[in-house]
Amino acid sequence: MIWNEYIECMSRDERVNLQSERLRKMVERLYSNVPFYRKKFQEAGISPTDIKGIEDLPKLPFTYKQDLRDNYPFGLFAVPQSEIVRIHASSGTTGKQTVVGYTRKDLDMWSECVARALTSDGVSKKDIVQVGYGYGLFTGGFGIHYGVEKIGASVIPISGGNTHRQVQMMQDLKSTTLACTPSYALYLAEALKEKNALDSLKLQRGIFGAEPWTEEMRSQIQQKLNIKAFDIYGLSEIMGPGVSCECEHQCGMHIAEDHFIAEIIDPVTLQPLPWGEVGELVFTTITKEGLPLLRYRTRDLTSITIEKCECGRTTARMFKCKGRTDDMLIIRGVNVFPTQVESVLCEMREVSPHYQLIVDNKNNLDTLEVHVEVDEQFFSDEIRQMEMLSKKIKSQIEKTLGISVIVKLVEPKTIERSEGKSKRVIDKRQK
């Protein structure tokens, strides 16, 4: 099912014209209502009249997360406080949180985008959606919640955590759709297996996001929960979940291009890259009222295609994020992403997809220690057997990363599980 066929299936030329018209209006409004952007424009020597369409995007200044922190809490809002009906904050753990505000119209737009996303994954009014994302300042739970209600499906607002209750509700209420982080989905799969509850479920699909995850992890989730696993993307600064989402073909996340203009830039030169090349994802909001942003640097690394999808939608599709520029570890001059390690481990049946990277500096040399949890059926007291497994893992990881690593095998279920976003990296190096 396609929720809004006219918007989701319009021609590229029609979409560009719509984006250009909305961009022009947005730029004018930002210049008039947000001193921060007016100053940026003046420093760059441009005025709103210089922006004729999306081809002029490169003329506009970038916006950074630090800009939101520097203008904390409401300095970038484009409407009076009286028009803000909802306030959220980012889930970031460092520095000041980034505060985002929504008007009534913003919330309606958000619900619309999530409704499109969920229906592209097969959710209908007949479904029961269990929302295991956090509710509160984090945007995840609320975003999915209102999209489910807009479709007319039933929502279980259980939030994150309380795994025992998650399992009980899934069984008793016959949930057909699970929405949570992919790492928590794997945790739930373990809990369900322990309770021999998998066969009693009615789960058909999962909507997973809020953290990078690989195709290998998707295979693990689909196998362990016997569902189809879909990727959904969003970030609080732009809207929340629903900025883009996969359809039933699982071949890239359809971007809500009538509300957001996506670019891919080279993170070093900051120059736009052609469709299909990997770079940093940048978003410009073109309909938001409360907190509109120009060329917001997400730090997420991905690529975009504008080829028509088999589902019939013509919107641009972004592919799974390969990581974040700010999650990237530089170890002995080599760029390392946690997802590279994850892709190796998920292909090895002897270990679980739970791991941790410990980065340190010893004798002026960076070291990377990978803690890997052995699967229960392969865990052994035989030292030789474990040594052989450790060497196998070490070899595969080193082939992928191009640097030497230390592999430490740990007993099953000893790596701390997360009921939200997993903490994959511990960097002990002095900053």
N, C-alpha and C positions, 0 to 999 in steps of 0.2 A: 504493500500500500504506500502511495505517495501522499503525504499530508497536504501539501500546497503545490499542486501540479504546475500552475502558471509560473510561480516563482522558481521552483526547483528544476523546471525543464525548459526555461526560456533560452533563447539563442545567446551566444556569447556577445554579439553586438548589442542586443537589448540589455543584457546585464551590465556591460561596460557603460552604456548610456545612463542607466539607473544609478550606478555607482558614482559616475562623474557628477550627476546632478546633486546627489546627496552629499558628496564630498564638498562641493562648492558651498552649499548651505552650512555644512558643519564648520568649515574654515571661517566663514563670516561670523558665525555664532561664537566660536572660540576667541576670535580676535576682539570681539565686542565685550565678552563676558568673563574672560579668564586673563587676568593681568600677566600671569606666567607666560602664556602663549603669545600675548601681544608683545611682550618684551623679546621673546625668542624670534618673532617675525621681524621686529625692528632691527635686532642684532644681525639677522641674516639679510637684511635689506630687501625683504619681500612684503607684499601686501596681499590681502585676500583676492584682489582682482587679478593677481598673477597666476592664480590656480584656476585653470579652465576645465580640467578633467583629470582622470587618474594618471594620464601620461605625465602630469606635473608633480606627482608624488615625490620624486627625488629632490624637488626644491624645498620640501617641508622638513623641519627639524625632527630629529628623533626624540622620543620620550623614554626615560629610563626609570627603573624602579626607585632609584635614589631620588628622582624628582618628586615622586609621591611622598617619600619619607621627608624630604626637605620642606614640603608644603603641608605636612601633617598638622591637623587631621583633614581639614576641609578646603585647603587652599586651591585645589584644582577643580572643585565643583563648579559647574557652569550654570547652575540655577540657584535661586534663594533657598535657604535651609527649609523654609516652609513647604517647598515642593518635594523634598526628600522624604519618602515613606519607609525606606528600609536602609539600614547601614550594616555592611559586612566588613570583615577585615581578612587579610590574607592569612594563610596558615604558616607563614614563614616564622622561623625560630631565631633569626639573627636580626639585630637592630630593631628599629621601630616597625610595627606592623603597617602595612599599607591599607588605608581605609578607603572603602568604595561605597558610593551612595547611589540609590535607585529611585527614580520617580515612578509613579503608577504606570506610566507608559513603558518605562524600562522593564518593569516586572512582567507586563503583558508580552513584550517582545521576547523576553527570556523564556517564558512559558511556551511561546510559539516555536522558538528554536529547539527547545528540548522535545516538544511534541513531534516535530519533524524528525529529530534524531531517533527517538524511540520507535516511531512507526517504521522508519527505514530498517529497523532490526526485527520487525514483525510484531511489535507490541500493539494490541488493540484493546478496545473497551472490555473485552472478555478476560483480560489478564489480571493477575494479582502480582504487584511489584513490591518486593521487599527491599527497602532502601537502607543499606548498611553503611552509607557515607555519614560522616558526622553532621549533626545539626548544630546550629548556633552561629558563631561568627564566621566559621568556614562555610563557603558557598555551596559545597557539594550536595548535602542532603536536601536543602531547600530547592535548589535548582531542579534536581530530578523530580522531587515531590510535586511541584506545581505543573511540570510537564506531563506527568502521569495523570493528574487530575484533569488537565486540559483535554487529553485524549478521551477521558471518561473511564479509564481503568481504575482498579482498586489499588490503593497505596497502603503499605504497612510502614509507618515512619519509625522503625525500630532503632535507627541510628547505628553508630559503630560500637563494637565491644559487646560484652555479655554473650559470649559465644554459645553457652548452653541454651540461652533463651532464643538466640538466632536459629539454632537447630530445631528447637521445639516449635517455634512459629512457622518455620519452613514446612515442617511435617503437618502440624495441626491446621494451618490456614491454607495449605496447598499452593504455596507461592510458585508462580510460573516463571518469574523473572527476578534475578538477583542483581542489585546495583551496589558495588563497593570497589575498593582497591583490589588489583589483581593479587597482591601478596596476601590480603585478608581472605580472598576466595580460596587460595591454597590452604590457609589455616583452617577455614571452614570445612574443606574437603577432608582434612585429617580428622577433625572432630566427628564428622558424619561417618567416616569409615570406622572409627573406634566404637561408635554406637550402632553400627550395622544399620544405619538409617538411609543409606543411599537409594536402596530399592523402593523405599516408601515415598520418595520425592516426586513432585510434579514439575520440577524445574525443566525449562526448555532452553533458556538463554541467560547470559549474564552481560551486563553493561559495565565495563571496567575502565577506570581511568585514575587520574590524580597522581600517577607516578609512571615513569618509563617502564615498559615491559616488552619483552621480545616475542617473536613468533614461536620460539621454542617454549616459552612460558605459556603462551596461548594453547599450544598442543597439550601441555601438562594439565591445564585447567579443564580443557574440553574432555580429556580422557578421564580425569579423576571425578568430575562432576557430571559427566555424560550430558553436556550442554553445548551450545554454540556460544562462543565468547566474542564479544564485540568491543572495539576500542572507541571510547568517547574522549573528547578533548575539550578543555576549557581552562581558563585562569581567571582568578577573581578580578584582576585589574581590567580585563576586557569584558567579562560578563559573569563567568562561572561555567559549569559544564554545559555543553551544547553548542559551543562555537563551531565544532565539527564532530562528525560521528560516522562510523562505518555503516554501510548498508549490508544486506544479506550476502553480498558477494565478497565481503571482507577484503577489498582491494583498494584501500585508501579511505580517509575520512572526508566526507562531503562537508565543505565549508558553507556556512550561511552567508553567502556573498552579498545578499541584499542588505546586510547589517555590518559586515566586516570586510575590509579589503586586506588581502594577504599578500605579502611580498617575501621573497627569499633574498637575503643579502649575504655578501662575503663578510664574515665577522671581523676580518682584519682591515680590509679596504673600505668597508661599508657600502660598496657599490652593489646595485641590484644584479641578481644572477638570473639567467634564463630559466624557463620552466624545465623541470627535470633534474636540475643540478642541486646538490646538497649544500645547504647553508643555514644561516640563522633565520628563523621565522619572525616576521614583523607584522603587526596588525594595526590597522587604523579603523576606529569605530566611526560609522557614518550615520547612525540613527540614535545613539544613546544621548540622553538628556542630562542625567545627573553628573556622570564622569566620562565625558568623551575624551579619547586619547588619540594623538597623532603619532603614527609610526612608532608604536610601542615595541621595544626590543624584548622579546620573550626569553631569549637565551636558549630556546629549544632548537635543536638541529634536525632538519628534515628536508624533504623535497616536495614539490607540488606538480601535479599534472592537470591539464585542462581538457584532456581527452574525455569524450562522453563515456559514461559508465554503462555496463550491461543492464543496470537497473532502470535506465532511461533518464536519470538525472544528469543535468549538464553542468552542474556546479563544479568548481575546481576541487580537487581532492589532495589532501596532504597525507603523506605516508607516516607510518609509525615514527615517533621521535627516536633518533638514535642516541640521544642523551642531551645534556645541556652544557653549554659552554662553561657555566659556573659549577657543574658537577664533574667536569673533566679534570682528571688528575694528571699532572705532569711528573713523571717518574723517570729520573735519569734522562731527561730530554725527550721522552716518548709520551704521546698523548694516550691516556687510558680512560675508558669509560666503563663503569660498573656493568652495563648491559653486555659488554663483550665477554666478560666472565660468565654472566648469566647464560648467554647463548651456548657456551661450552658445557656448563653443568647440566642444563636442561636436556641435553642430548645423551647424557650418561645415566643409564638406568641404575647404576650402583649408588648414586647419591640423590639427595633430595634437592629441590630448587631453593633451599634456604642456605644463605652464605653471608659472610662478612669479609670486607677488605680492611686490613690493618696496615696503614702507611706510617712509616717511621723514618728517622734519619739516624744511622749508626756509623760512627767514624767518618762523618761527612759524606756518607753515601745513602741515598734514598733506598728504602727496602719496601717490598710489598709482600705481605703475608695474607694468604687466602685461607680462611677458615671454612671448611666444607663439611656438611653434615651427611654422614653415611646413611643410606637407606637401611631400615631395620633388617630386611631379609639378607643384606649383604654384610652387615656388621659382624666382625669376628674378633675373637681374642687371639687369633693366630697373627703374630707380629709380621711374619713373612707375607701373608695375604694382604694385610693392610699397607705394608710397604710397597707392594706391587701396585695396589690401587692408587696410592699417593703419587708414585712415579708416573702412572698413566695420566692422572689429572694434571700433574705438573707439566708434562710434555705437551698436552693439548692446549693448556692455557698459554704456555710460552710461545707456541706456534701462532696463536691468535694475537697475542699482545706484542711479541717481538722483544720482550725483556724477561730476565730471569725472575722467578717468584719462589716463595716458600709456601708449600702447601701443608696445612695442618688439618688432619681428619679429626672430627669430633663425633661423639656418640649421637644417636638419633634423638631429636627433639630437645637438644641442648642449646641451640641458637635461639635467642629470644624472638618470640613471635610478636608481630605487631597487629593491632586491631585497627590500624589506620595505615599511614604511610610507613614503609619499612625503612630502618636506618641501616643502609648497606655499607657505609664507609665510616671508619674511624681514622682520622688523620692526626697523628701525634706529633707531626713536625711543627717546630716553632714558627709561628706566623711572623 
